[in-house]
Amino acid sequence: MQQSWSLAASLAITIGLLSGSLTAAQNTGDSIPGVSTYTVSGLFPTSAFSSYYAPPASTQEPQPALYDPVLNITFPLNLTNPKTIPTNDTDPVFYPQAVVNLSAADASAFVQTAITAILGIGQDSSLVGNCSKCIAALSIAKTLALVVPQQVPNALVSICQQSGFESNSTCQTNFEASTYGAIWTQVLAFADVSGQDGQYICNSFSSTLCPMPTTNPLNVTSLFPKPKPANATAPAASGERVKVLHLSDFHLDPRYSVASEANCTAGLCCRSNVHNAVSAQIALPAPLYGAYQCDTPYFLALAALQSIGSLTGTGNGNSSFAWTVYTGDLVSHDPQTQLSRAYTEYAEVSVYEMFKEYIAGPVFPVLGNHDTNPEAIDSPHSLPGPLGQQFSWNYDHVTSLWQQDGWINSTTAADAALHYAAYSVKNQYGLRIITMNTDFWYHSNYFNFINTTNPDVSGMLGFLIQELQAAEDAGERVWILGHVLTGWDGSNPIDNPTDLFYQIVDRYSPHVIANVFFGHTHEDEIMIYYANNGTIQNSANALTPGWIAPSVTPLTNLNSGFRMYEVDTGSFDIYEAYTFYADVNSFPNLTSSGPTYQFEYSTRDTYGPSSNWSSTAPLNAQFWHGVTEAMETNRTLVEQFNTYQGKSSVKTPNCTSDACATAKICYMRSGSAPLGRQCPQGYGSVQSAFDPPKS
């Protein structure tokens, strides 16, 4: 699957090397793989795209005229024009089949009676506690979803507004049919709202309504096709290493508007339609290359890609990447009212086209929660009729793009389209790469509230077991790629699927699974998977590391970054990890040149000495457990980890307290949502001030 550079990529990189400022010579030591800093030329690489509606300029982002080879269309300018952002999604919506046919008059009366009954529940003295009242309201709403499904979105908007649950505009945004109203209608129709499903739904609205349900016991006796081999051990290293690039969370913003408000009060900043409520004038004009409250403009996306070769010592006469992993999220953080299928497809075409131009070798991507529409929503195939296939438009599109780019073959693409864009492929070095659609354990995918006692409603984890068993039988090593992490502080995933994933990792580690990779948080983090569900967290039980990649987008209050690994081609363990970043705080001052991407740190050099780790041993789960043990007595090491978590951003809060250090160590040892939620809360993200619960 190795492929040569395209002519456009070669020219772009050559021009970048000639015009970019190389502020350090090629390093001959082991600590830095390439140059230490790379300043991108101030000239936009127009060869990145074949044609433009609007060319790049110092006062505006470009508007490429993107052709979609799968759909055979050129996306219209009004889809991404910063001055005409659409606010009305006309994509089709899906409803469950009504169980009865009512006349229009009877349906209207039925809806009004239900709304009145739901609004009256708050005053019902026979119901004790918010949770019981919420469950009662859901039971009435379920009847609506079964009888008059197409009227449920408007009813939900009305209930939300009349109860004062949210502002009128927020109620409209959250529950109208074209955003999430039709999705909630399906969930209400198929969920067991009087049981655990209902508790999850109510908790998703507010933790003050129902507590989060506890993790269901998991019976693993018949879960796996074969028992774990006795004395299962990882294979020996070959001593031959290759370079592997890890990119994540581009969040391309083609609607980025230079000089608009970069410090807006609400919404996605650096847009022409947002403002700062406390200032009549623009408080912080959006720089050409991006800002801390904004997603990735084209200028920043291409600056990051241009810098990779020189910083990593790849391409242009050096060896290329053996392969690249991309752990999801292409689309910007627009409000749902501004998103659409077409906007998702545009981002898929644009970002993958840039990868194709600038990255040699195969790229193995996964879908992130933003890479669908509505955002974060994917339905299980088990839903009846067309409801189980309502997102096939995306799986068909993206897998066809991957095939056309030469990253997977036609057989793999066809299989991926049937598995929610997840696939299993053996690369040219003999490593099996298995990807996952992690929306099926993400808390914002409301379809996960249907049949919550089943940890694998989608069948995604069954697919993973099947592929891992085949890999074990064939003596293969595996990397697992996903987007939403399974653990850390437990704030992103839901319990039961991630508990099952943890058991799967235990069963097939350390002899089959070498590493697991995620994105999503935008931050530089790590997780450790232990034997026996993490009940004894020590070096002997540390099985597999979960690498969480830094994002290219600066959102929120982060620098822009990426990572490269040095990987052994026998064991497929990681022996070195280098992280690079650009200081977003410097972007407002850029005039004649682009941003400077620079070497941030070597994982081995930073953490190895403190944990007394051998210079010849891999950076595996035992390495990372040793780092957490060193952190227990070395607070400076925790502070360093915290700094790197935000990619050395000036906005990162300090982690100097014992409480913060204890929490960070606990998060690093938590590979599932149940384990993460047992940790002290409030220190998981560095995108804002730490906010531990008040005692």
Buried (B, 14 or more C-beta within 10 A) or exposed (E): BBEEBEEBBBBBBEBBBEBBEBEBEEBEEEEBBBBBBBBBBBEBBBBBBEEBBBEBEEEBBBBBBBBBEBBEEEBEBEBBBBEEBBEEBEEEBBBBEBEEEBEEEEBEEBBEEBBEBBBEBEEEEEBEEBBBBBBBBBBBBBBBBBBBBBBBBBBBBBBBBBBEEBEEEEBBBBBBBBBBBBBBBBBBBBBBBEEBBBBBBBBBBEEEBBEBBEBBEEEEEEBBEEEBEEEBEBBEBEEEBBBBBBBBBBBBBBBBBBBBBBBBEEBBBBBBBBBBEEEEEBBBBBBBBBBBBBBBBBBBBBBBBBBBBBBBBBBBEBEBBBBBBBBBBBBBBBBBBBBBBBBBBBBBBBBBBBBBBBBBBBBBBBBBBBBBBBBBBBBBBBBEEEBBEBBBBBBBBBBBBBBBBEBBEEEBBBBBBBBBBBBBBBBEBEBBBBBBBBBBBBBBBBBBBBBBEBBBBBBBBEBBBBBBBBBBEEEBBBBBBBBBBBBBBBBBBBBBBBBBBBBBBBBBBBBBBBBBBBBBBBBBBBBBBBBEBBEEBEBEBBBBBBBBBBBBBBBBBBBBBBBBBBBBBBBBBBBBBBBBBBBBBBBBEBEEBBBBBBBBBBBBBBBBEBBEBEEEBBBBBBBBBBBBBBBEEBBEBBBBBBBBBBBBBEBBBEBEBEEBBBBBBBBBBBBBBBBBBBBBBBBBBBBEEBEEEEE
